[in-house]
Amino acid sequence: MCELCSGISRRTFLGASTALSGGLLFSSLSASATAAPDLTGEWSKQPPVRIYVVYLGTQGFYPRPSFDSSAAIQQVYAPCLEAAAKKLGDVEFIGKDHIANDPNAANQLLPKIVEQNADAVLVIHLTAGWSQPFDIFASTGLPVAVYSQPLAGHDWGHVPFKQRNGAKIIMSVSRDRNEIQRLAGLLRAPVRMKSARLIVVGVPGCADGSPAACDYAKIKEKFGTEIVHITPEEVIDVFQTITDEEAVAEAENYWIKPAKEVREPNREEIIKACKVHFALKRLMIQHQSRTITVKCLGGIIENIGFPCLSLCRTLDDGGVGTCQADMDAALTMMLMLYATGLPGFMFNMNLDMSLNAIIGVHCVAPTKMDGPQSERLPFAVRSHTETERGVALEVLMDRDADREMTWARLSNNNEILVGTGIMRGGYDFEDRGCRTRFIAEVTSSTARELFENLSGNVTGMPWVPLLHRIMFYGNHMDNFRDLAQLMELKFMIEGKDMA
């Protein structure tokens, strides 16, 4: 962590640690945006997200007449931006204009923002003035984020009213200057969604989820994301061009040797599953897509094998891979990946009311829950549970007990359901459920409230949208609140809020 960016001295931290238990004081760091996923191999490098920086405020009566805003920029905020750009890896901070905090100065800057082809605007609020500049920057139609250090001024108080009126603007009022990095990371999401392509593999009409998410035109209209439909026959044709030799190294080095156990599938089945991965990956590269969802039981399995291992590998590599052609789930993963660099685990939601807990189970999970550069979780190579065939993963999450987690699900391109909990490890109850299992104590509501208000009455009764949620490591409640504001989504705490 950059000491300049923390805004908290060691003495202050030590003095506050007893009252705030340390972790609470720095709780936002666990949700900070991380580096953009580095998809190794043949994926083309994405252009950086161009974030136009505006330093707002020169001199004024607040925080004090002698406040030197130029010195603050040079000594504090410029180093923070440099550190954030290095950490995020896929943003370019442009502009960096220092203007007076008044509407005229903001309006005069608009042509330059357009000329610079900015993708988003980051305002660093330095001194008191007017709140109209926030509206003026939001009028560009670009996503806008504002960072305001406490006591920089009182302008922040108007922002909630602007948000309720639909402005695509988010704000952090915090002494923790690492929030600048978090906000910049979030600004990536709407930009990346607009240029993304999501591959759907299956027979025509296979898409599952909420009605609006199964309508490709509505996805394009809402997020800008293009859907590419690929039939099972196309996958099979590519699969037949993959040699065993190409898949042997992948099978041995990435799956068999690192595994704690290889139980049901034999070596040949694992090699075949790796050939499926290379076939799907080749199609992703061909269509310039880093995201894919597969209708698992829709023809591919009967002809070439299960895609479970491939989807796990895609998640580990920093892409999005989901099963059952669940469109809401894929879009949720994309949104969070672009904002934070983290993969998600799509799971069937179950409850254990006796423990005030949710249970998550599925046969596709990343082994790198903290991102592509992180240490892998222990795992076993297993079969797919419901069919007792093919190759899937049992990812063992016991190591991460006591970590915070967040689950989420988009619905109808309009609402996003979110909840939080504390990981309590794996879950073993009479050998039931899919291969990867976790249990988490609910903190955002209760298991009873989840039962009574499941899905907030927005997903309806179909099984896929009713059951599937995406789990991410860390507490991302604020990230999802901000993403909902940027993406014009209704934010809902599952178990508490109802449509």
C-alpha positions as CSV (number, residue, x, y, z in Angstrom):
1,M,0.0,0.0,0.0
2,C,1.3,3.5,-0.9
3,E,1.9,5.4,2.4
4,L,1.1,8.7,0.6
5,C,-2.2,7.3,-0.5
6,S,-3.3,5.9,2.8
7,G,-3.7,9.3,4.4
8,I,-3.2,7.6,7.8
9,S,0.0,7.8,9.8
10,R,1.4,4.8,11.7
11,R,0.8,6.7,14.9
12,T,-2.8,7.4,14.0
13,F,-3.3,3.7,13.1
14,L,-1.8,2.4,16.3
15,G,-3.9,4.8,18.3
16,A,-7.1,3.8,16.5
17,S,-6.5,0.1,16.2
18,T,-7.9,-0.8,19.6
19,A,-11.2,0.9,18.9
20,L,-11.4,-0.1,15.3
21,S,-9.7,-3.5,15.4
22,G,-7.4,-2.5,12.6
23,G,-9.1,-4.4,9.8
24,L,-12.2,-2.1,10.0
25,L,-10.0,0.9,9.6
26,F,-8.6,-0.5,6.3
27,S,-11.7,-2.4,5.3
28,S,-11.9,-0.6,2.0
29,L,-8.6,-2.0,0.9
30,S,-10.0,-5.5,0.7
31,A,-12.4,-4.2,-1.9
32,S,-10.0,-2.1,-3.8
33,A,-9.7,-2.6,-7.5
34,T,-6.8,-4.8,-8.6
35,A,-4.8,-5.2,-11.7
36,A,-6.6,-6.0,-14.9
37,P,-6.5,-9.7,-15.8
38,D,-3.6,-10.6,-17.9
39,L,-4.8,-13.3,-20.2
40,T,-1.7,-14.9,-21.3
41,G,-1.3,-16.3,-24.8
42,E,-3.0,-15.2,-27.9
43,W,-5.7,-12.8,-26.6
44,S,-5.2,-9.4,-28.1
45,K,-4.3,-6.7,-25.6
46,Q,-7.1,-4.3,-24.8
47,P,-6.5,-0.6,-25.2
48,P,-6.3,1.3,-21.8
49,V,-9.3,2.9,-20.4
50,R,-8.7,6.7,-20.7
51,I,-9.8,8.4,-17.5
52,Y,-9.8,12.2,-17.7
53,V,-8.6,13.6,-14.3
54,V,-9.9,17.0,-13.1
55,Y,-8.4,18.6,-10.0
56,L,-11.3,20.7,-8.7
57,G,-10.6,23.7,-6.6
58,T,-7.8,26.3,-6.4
59,Q,-8.1,28.5,-3.4
60,G,-11.0,29.5,-1.2
61,F,-12.3,29.9,2.3
62,Y,-12.4,26.1,2.8
63,P,-10.5,24.2,3.9
64,R,-8.6,27.4,4.7
65,P,-7.5,30.5,2.7
66,S,-3.9,29.5,2.8
67,F,-4.4,26.0,1.5
68,D,-2.0,25.2,-1.3
69,S,-3.9,23.0,-3.7
70,S,-1.1,22.9,-6.2
71,A,1.3,21.5,-3.6
72,A,-1.3,18.9,-2.7
73,I,-1.5,17.8,-6.3
74,Q,2.2,17.5,-6.7
75,Q,3.0,16.0,-3.4
76,V,0.0,13.8,-2.7
77,Y,-2.4,13.2,-5.6
78,A,0.0,12.9,-8.5
79,P,1.9,10.1,-6.8
80,C,-1.4,8.4,-5.9
81,L,-2.5,8.5,-9.6
82,E,0.9,7.1,-10.7
83,A,0.6,4.2,-8.1
84,A,-3.0,3.5,-9.2
85,A,-2.1,3.4,-12.9
86,K,0.7,1.0,-12.2
87,K,-1.5,-1.2,-10.0
88,L,-4.5,-1.3,-12.3
89,G,-2.4,-1.8,-15.4
90,D,-5.1,-1.0,-18.0
91,V,-6.0,2.7,-17.3
92,E,-4.4,5.8,-18.6
93,F,-4.9,9.0,-16.6
94,I,-5.2,12.0,-19.0
95,G,-6.0,15.7,-18.7
96,K,-5.0,16.4,-15.1
97,D,-6.4,19.9,-15.4
98,H,-6.5,22.0,-12.3
99,I,-9.5,24.3,-12.4
100,A,-11.4,26.6,-10.0
101,N,-14.4,25.0,-8.4
102,D,-17.1,26.8,-10.3
103,P,-19.5,26.0,-13.2
104,N,-17.8,28.2,-15.8
105,A,-14.5,26.5,-15.4
106,A,-16.1,23.1,-15.7
107,N,-18.0,24.0,-18.8
108,Q,-14.9,25.4,-20.5
109,L,-13.2,22.0,-19.9
110,L,-15.9,19.9,-21.7
111,P,-14.5,20.4,-25.3
112,K,-11.1,19.2,-24.1
113,I,-12.6,16.1,-22.5
114,V,-14.3,15.3,-25.8
115,E,-11.2,16.0,-27.9
116,Q,-9.1,13.7,-25.7
117,N,-11.5,10.8,-26.4
118,A,-11.9,10.2,-22.7
119,D,-13.8,7.1,-21.6
120,A,-14.6,8.3,-18.0
121,V,-13.9,11.3,-15.7
122,L,-12.3,11.2,-12.3
123,V,-12.7,14.4,-10.2
124,I,-10.4,15.0,-7.3
125,H,-12.2,17.5,-5.1
126,L,-9.7,19.8,-3.4
127,T,-11.5,22.9,-2.1
128,A,-15.1,24.1,-1.4
129,G,-17.1,25.7,-4.2
130,W,-20.1,24.6,-6.2
131,S,-21.6,21.2,-6.8
132,Q,-22.7,22.1,-10.3
133,P,-19.3,20.9,-11.8
134,F,-20.3,17.4,-10.9
135,D,-23.5,17.7,-13.0
136,I,-21.5,19.3,-15.8
137,F,-19.1,16.4,-16.0
138,A,-21.9,13.9,-15.8
139,S,-23.7,15.7,-18.7
140,T,-21.0,14.2,-21.0
141,G,-22.7,10.8,-20.6
142,L,-19.4,9.4,-19.4
143,P,-19.2,7.6,-16.1
144,V,-17.9,10.0,-13.4
145,A,-16.2,9.3,-10.1
146,V,-15.4,11.9,-7.4
147,Y,-12.9,11.5,-4.6
148,S,-13.2,14.0,-1.8
149,Q,-10.9,14.0,1.2
150,P,-12.8,14.8,4.4
151,L,-13.0,18.5,5.1
152,A,-12.1,19.4,1.5
153,G,-15.5,21.1,1.4
154,H,-19.2,20.5,1.8
155,D,-20.0,19.9,-1.9
156,W,-20.3,16.1,-1.3
157,G,-23.6,16.6,0.4
158,H,-25.4,17.3,-2.9
159,V,-24.2,14.2,-4.6
160,P,-26.8,11.8,-3.2
161,F,-29.5,14.0,-4.6
162,K,-27.9,13.9,-8.0
163,Q,-27.6,10.1,-7.8
164,R,-31.3,9.7,-6.9
165,N,-32.0,11.8,-10.0
166,G,-30.1,9.3,-12.2
167,A,-26.7,10.9,-12.6
168,K,-24.0,8.3,-13.5
169,I,-21.8,9.6,-10.8
170,I,-20.1,7.8,-7.8
171,M,-18.3,9.4,-4.9
172,S,-16.0,8.4,-2.0
173,V,-15.5,10.8,0.9
174,S,-12.6,9.1,2.7
175,R,-9.2,9.8,4.3
176,D,-8.0,6.6,2.6
177,R,-6.6,7.8,-0.7
178,N,-6.4,4.2,-2.0
179,E,-10.1,4.9,-2.8
180,I,-8.8,6.8,-5.8
181,Q,-7.6,3.5,-7.2
182,R,-10.9,1.8,-6.3
183,L,-12.9,4.4,-8.1
184,A,-10.7,4.3,-11.1
185,G,-11.1,0.5,-11.2
186,L,-14.9,0.8,-11.1
187,L,-14.8,3.3,-14.0
188,R,-13.4,0.5,-16.2
189,A,-16.5,-1.6,-15.9
190,P,-19.0,0.3,-18.1
191,V,-16.3,1.0,-20.7
192,R,-15.2,-2.6,-20.9
193,M,-18.8,-3.9,-21.0
194,K,-19.4,-1.7,-24.1
195,S,-16.6,-3.3,-26.0
196,A,-17.0,-6.9,-24.8
197,R,-18.2,-9.9,-26.6
198,L,-19.9,-12.8,-24.8
199,I,-19.9,-16.2,-26.5
200,V,-22.9,-18.4,-26.0
201,V,-22.4,-22.1,-26.9
202,G,-25.4,-24.2,-27.6
203,V,-28.3,-24.8,-29.9
204,P,-30.3,-21.7,-30.9
205,G,-32.5,-20.5,-28.1
206,C,-30.4,-22.2,-25.4
207,A,-29.8,-19.0,-23.4
208,D,-31.1,-19.2,-19.8
209,G,-31.8,-16.7,-17.1
210,S,-34.1,-13.8,-16.8
211,P,-36.1,-12.8,-19.9
212,A,-34.3,-9.6,-20.7
213,A,-30.9,-11.3,-20.2
214,C,-31.9,-13.9,-22.8
215,D,-32.7,-11.2,-25.3
216,Y,-29.4,-10.4,-27.1
217,A,-30.7,-7.1,-28.4
218,K,-31.6,-6.0,-25.0
219,I,-28.2,-6.9,-23.6
220,K,-26.6,-4.8,-26.4
221,E,-28.9,-1.9,-25.7
222,K,-28.3,-1.9,-21.9
223,F,-24.6,-2.8,-21.6
224,G,-23.2,-2.4,-25.2
225,T,-22.1,-6.1,-25.0
226,E,-22.3,-8.1,-28.2
227,I,-23.5,-11.7,-28.0
228,V,-21.8,-14.2,-30.3
229,H,-23.7,-17.5,-30.7
230,I,-21.8,-20.7,-31.5
231,T,-23.4,-24.0,-32.2
232,P,-22.2,-27.3,-30.7
233,E,-21.3,-28.4,-34.3
234,E,-18.8,-25.5,-34.6
235,V,-17.1,-26.5,-31.4
236,I,-16.9,-30.1,-32.5
237,D,-15.3,-29.1,-35.8
238,V,-12.6,-27.2,-33.9
239,F,-12.2,-30.0,-31.3
240,Q,-11.3,-32.4,-34.1
241,T,-8.3,-30.2,-35.1
242,I,-6.8,-30.3,-31.6
243,T,-4.1,-33.0,-31.2
244,D,-3.6,-35.1,-28.1
245,E,0.0,-33.8,-27.8
246,E,-1.3,-30.2,-27.4
247,A,-3.4,-31.3,-24.4
248,V,-1.0,-33.6,-22.6
249,A,1.1,-30.9,-21.1
250,E,-1.9,-29.0,-20.0
251,A,-3.4,-32.1,-18.4
252,E,-0.2,-33.1,-16.6
253,N,1.1,-29.7,-15.5
254,Y,-2.0,-27.7,-14.7
255,W,-4.3,-30.4,-13.4
256,I,-2.9,-33.8,-12.6
257,K,0.4,-33.0,-10.9
258,P,-0.9,-30.0,-8.7
259,A,-4.0,-31.9,-7.7
260,K,-4.4,-33.2,-4.1
261,E,-6.2,-36.1,-5.6
262,V,-7.5,-37.5,-9.0
263,R,-10.4,-39.7,-8.1
264,E,-12.9,-40.7,-10.8
265,P,-11.6,-39.6,-14.2
266,N,-8.6,-41.4,-15.8
267,R,-5.7,-39.6,-17.6
268,E,-7.2,-40.0,-21.0
269,E,-10.5,-38.4,-19.9
270,I,-8.5,-35.4,-18.5
271,I,-6.5,-35.0,-21.7
272,K,-9.8,-35.1,-23.6
273,A,-11.2,-32.4,-21.3
274,C,-8.1,-30.3,-22.1
275,K,-8.8,-30.7,-25.8
276,V,-12.3,-29.3,-25.2
277,H,-10.6,-26.3,-23.5
278,F,-8.3,-25.6,-26.4
279,A,-11.2,-25.8,-28.8
280,L,-13.3,-23.3,-26.8
281,K,-10.2,-21.1,-26.3
282,R,-9.5,-21.1,-30.0
283,L,-13.0,-19.9,-30.7
284,M,-12.7,-17.2,-28.0
285,I,-9.6,-15.9,-29.6
286,Q,-11.1,-16.1,-33.1
287,H,-14.1,-14.0,-32.0
288,Q,-11.9,-11.7,-29.8
289,S,-13.8,-12.6,-26.7
290,R,-12.6,-13.3,-23.1
291,T,-16.0,-14.5,-21.9
292,I,-18.0,-17.6,-22.6
293,T,-21.0,-19.5,-21.3
294,V,-21.9,-23.0,-22.4
295,K,-25.2,-24.9,-22.4
296,C,-23.5,-27.9,-20.9
297,L,-26.0,-30.6,-21.7
298,G,-26.8,-29.3,-25.2
299,G,-24.9,-31.6,-27.6
300,I,-21.3,-30.9,-26.8
301,I,-21.1,-33.5,-24.0
302,E,-22.5,-36.3,-26.0
303,N,-20.0,-35.8,-28.8
304,I,-16.7,-34.5,-27.3
305,G,-17.0,-34.3,-23.5
306,F,-17.7,-31.9,-20.6
307,P,-16.6,-28.2,-20.7
308,C,-16.3,-28.0,-16.9
309,L,-12.5,-28.1,-16.8
310,S,-12.2,-25.5,-19.6
311,L,-14.5,-23.1,-17.8
312,C,-12.4,-23.5,-14.6
313,R,-9.2,-22.8,-16.6
314,T,-10.8,-19.7,-18.2
315,L,-11.6,-18.3,-14.8
316,D,-8.1,-18.9,-13.6
317,D,-6.7,-17.1,-16.6
318,G,-8.7,-14.0,-15.9
319,G,-11.6,-14.6,-18.3
320,V,-15.2,-15.4,-17.6
321,G,-16.5,-19.0,-18.0
322,T,-19.9,-20.1,-16.9
323,C,-22.1,-23.1,-17.4
324,Q,-25.8,-23.7,-18.2
325,A,-25.8,-20.7,-20.6
326,D,-26.8,-18.5,-17.6
327,M,-26.7,-15.1,-19.1
328,D,-27.3,-13.1,-15.9
329,A,-24.5,-15.0,-14.2
330,A,-22.1,-14.3,-17.1
331,L,-22.9,-10.6,-17.2
332,T,-22.5,-10.4,-13.4
333,M,-19.1,-12.0,-13.6
334,M,-18.1,-9.7,-16.4
335,L,-19.1,-6.6,-14.5
336,M,-17.1,-7.6,-11.4
337,L,-14.1,-8.8,-13.4
338,Y,-13.7,-5.5,-15.3
339,A,-14.2,-3.5,-12.1
340,T,-11.9,-5.4,-9.7
341,G,-10.0,-8.1,-11.6
342,L,-11.5,-10.8,-9.5
343,P,-13.1,-14.1,-10.8
344,G,-16.4,-15.4,-9.4
345,F,-17.8,-18.8,-8.5
346,M,-21.3,-19.5,-9.8
347,F,-23.1,-21.6,-7.3
348,N,-26.5,-23.0,-6.5
349,M,-27.7,-21.2,-3.4
350,N,-28.8,-23.4,-0.5
351,L,-29.6,-22.6,3.1
352,D,-28.7,-24.0,6.5
353,M,-30.9,-22.0,8.9
354,S,-29.4,-23.8,11.9
355,L,-26.1,-22.0,11.2
356,N,-27.6,-18.8,9.7
357,A,-25.7,-19.7,6.6
358,I,-25.8,-20.1,2.9
359,I,-24.3,-23.1,1.2
360,G,-22.9,-22.8,-2.3
361,V,-22.3,-25.8,-4.5
362,H,-21.3,-26.3,-8.2
363,C,-18.9,-28.2,-10.4
364,V,-17.1,-25.2,-12.0
365,A,-15.0,-23.0,-9.8
366,P,-11.7,-21.1,-10.2
367,T,-8.7,-22.3,-8.3
368,K,-7.4,-18.7,-8.2
369,M,-10.2,-16.9,-6.3
370,D,-8.0,-13.8,-5.7
371,G,-7.2,-13.3,-9.4
372,P,-4.9,-14.7,-12.1
373,Q,-1.7,-13.9,-10.3
374,S,-2.8,-15.4,-6.9
375,E,-1.9,-18.7,-5.3
376,R,-4.1,-21.6,-6.3
377,L,-6.5,-23.2,-3.8
378,P,-6.1,-26.9,-3.2
379,F,-8.3,-29.0,-5.5
380,A,-9.2,-32.5,-6.5
381,V,-9.9,-33.6,-10.1
382,R,-13.4,-35.3,-10.0
383,S,-16.3,-36.2,-12.2
384,H,-19.4,-34.1,-12.8
385,T,-21.7,-34.9,-9.9
386,E,-25.1,-35.0,-11.4
387,T,-24.1,-37.3,-14.3
388,E,-21.1,-39.0,-12.5
389,R,-19.3,-38.6,-15.8
390,G,-16.6,-36.3,-17.4
391,V,-14.1,-34.2,-15.6
392,A,-14.9,-31.4,-13.1
393,L,-13.2,-29.9,-10.1
394,E,-13.6,-30.0,-6.3
395,V,-12.0,-26.8,-5.2
396,L,-11.3,-26.9,-1.4
397,M,-12.0,-23.6,0.2
398,D,-11.4,-24.5,3.8
399,R,-8.1,-22.6,3.7
400,D,-10.0,-19.4,3.4
401,A,-12.3,-19.8,6.3
402,D,-13.1,-16.5,8.1
403,R,-12.7,-14.4,5.0
404,E,-15.4,-12.1,3.9
405,M,-17.3,-12.9,0.8
406,T,-20.0,-11.3,-1.4
407,W,-22.6,-12.9,-3.6
408,A,-24.5,-11.1,-6.4
409,R,-26.7,-11.7,-9.4
410,L,-28.0,-9.4,-12.1
411,S,-31.6,-9.8,-13.2
412,N,-33.4,-8.6,-16.3
413,N,-30.5,-6.1,-17.0
414,N,-32.1,-3.9,-14.5
415,E,-31.6,-5.1,-10.9
416,I,-28.6,-6.5,-9.0
417,L,-29.1,-8.6,-5.9
418,V,-26.2,-8.5,-3.4
419,G,-25.4,-10.1,-0.1
420,T,-22.4,-10.7,2.2
421,G,-21.1,-13.3,4.5
422,I,-18.1,-14.8,6.3
423,M,-16.6,-17.9,4.8
424,R,-16.7,-20.9,7.2
425,G,-14.9,-23.3,4.8
426,G,-16.1,-26.3,2.9
427,Y,-19.4,-28.1,3.5
428,D,-19.7,-31.8,4.0
429,F,-23.3,-33.1,4.7
430,E,-23.9,-36.7,3.7
431,D,-21.9,-36.2,0.5
432,R,-24.7,-34.1,-1.1
433,G,-24.4,-31.4,-3.6
434,C,-22.0,-30.6,-6.4
435,R,-18.2,-31.0,-6.2
436,T,-17.1,-27.6,-4.9
437,R,-18.9,-26.6,-1.8
438,F,-18.6,-23.7,0.7
439,I,-20.6,-22.5,3.6
440,A,-20.8,-18.8,4.7
441,E,-22.4,-17.2,7.7
442,V,-24.8,-14.5,6.4
443,T,-24.0,-11.0,7.5
444,S,-26.1,-8.7,5.2
445,S,-29.4,-10.2,6.4
446,T,-30.2,-13.7,7.9
447,A,-30.8,-17.1,6.4
448,R,-34.4,-16.8,7.5
449,E,-34.8,-13.5,5.7
450,L,-33.2,-15.0,2.6
451,F,-35.8,-17.8,2.7
452,E,-38.7,-15.4,3.1
453,N,-37.4,-12.8,0.6
454,L,-35.3,-14.9,-1.8
455,S,-34.4,-13.0,-5.0
456,G,-36.3,-9.9,-3.8
457,N,-39.2,-10.9,-6.1
458,V,-37.3,-9.9,-9.2
459,T,-36.1,-13.2,-10.7
460,G,-39.4,-15.1,-10.8
461,M,-39.8,-18.8,-10.4
462,P,-37.5,-20.4,-13.1
463,W,-34.8,-22.5,-11.5
464,V,-31.7,-21.0,-13.1
465,P,-32.3,-17.4,-12.0
466,L,-33.8,-18.5,-8.7
467,L,-30.8,-20.7,-7.7
468,H,-27.6,-19.3,-9.3
469,R,-25.6,-16.6,-7.5
470,I,-21.9,-15.5,-8.0
471,M,-19.5,-15.5,-5.1
472,F,-16.5,-13.3,-4.9
473,Y,-13.9,-13.1,-2.2
474,G,-14.0,-9.9,-0.2
475,N,-16.7,-7.5,0.9
476,H,-17.9,-5.7,-2.3
477,M,-21.1,-4.2,-1.1
478,D,-19.8,-0.7,-1.8
479,N,-18.4,-1.7,-5.1
480,F,-21.8,-3.1,-6.2
481,R,-23.6,0.0,-5.0
482,D,-21.3,2.1,-7.1
483,L,-21.5,-0.2,-10.1
484,A,-25.3,-0.1,-9.9
485,Q,-25.1,3.7,-10.0
486,L,-22.8,3.8,-13.0
487,M,-24.8,1.1,-14.9
488,E,-28.2,2.5,-14.0
489,L,-29.2,-0.7,-12.1
490,K,-31.5,-1.0,-9.1
491,F,-29.3,-2.1,-6.1
492,M,-30.9,-4.6,-3.8
493,I,-29.7,-6.3,-0.6
494,E,-31.0,-9.8,-0.9
495,G,-33.1,-10.8,2.0
496,K,-33.9,-7.2,2.9
497,D,-35.1,-5.3,-0.3
498,M,-38.1,-6.3,-2.3
499,A,-39.2,-5.1,-5.7
